């Protein structure tokens, strides 16, 4: 897991305000066992940031978003891992389509709608 928004590992990153932030986290996921990984993007933010954004723009989309009380990378990392690792299936494509509900995946349009 990493973010294109910051220049350091997420374990050493601290936003200016740990209770008011929005950060895009890129999660690399692949078949286990197997080789290759694909990226899934998840916005991690706080309720305070959401309130500010609603005030500024009038709305916020909640898709591919995790809301946390404050920035604590170890807890955020555990939450993301739990959300991703709860999915299993007969093929990588099947699993990736399920994970695409957690994070934005560039190939999500190739998933059958259910």
Secondary structure as UniProt FT lines:
FT   TURN            4..5
FT   TURN            10..12
FT   TURN            18..19
FT   STRAND          22..29
FT   STRAND          38..46
FT   HELIX           47..57
FT   TURN            63..64
FT   STRAND          65..68
FT   HELIX           73..85
FT   HELIX           92..99
FT   TURN            100..102
FT   STRAND          104..105
FT   TURN            106..107
FT   HELIX           108..110
//
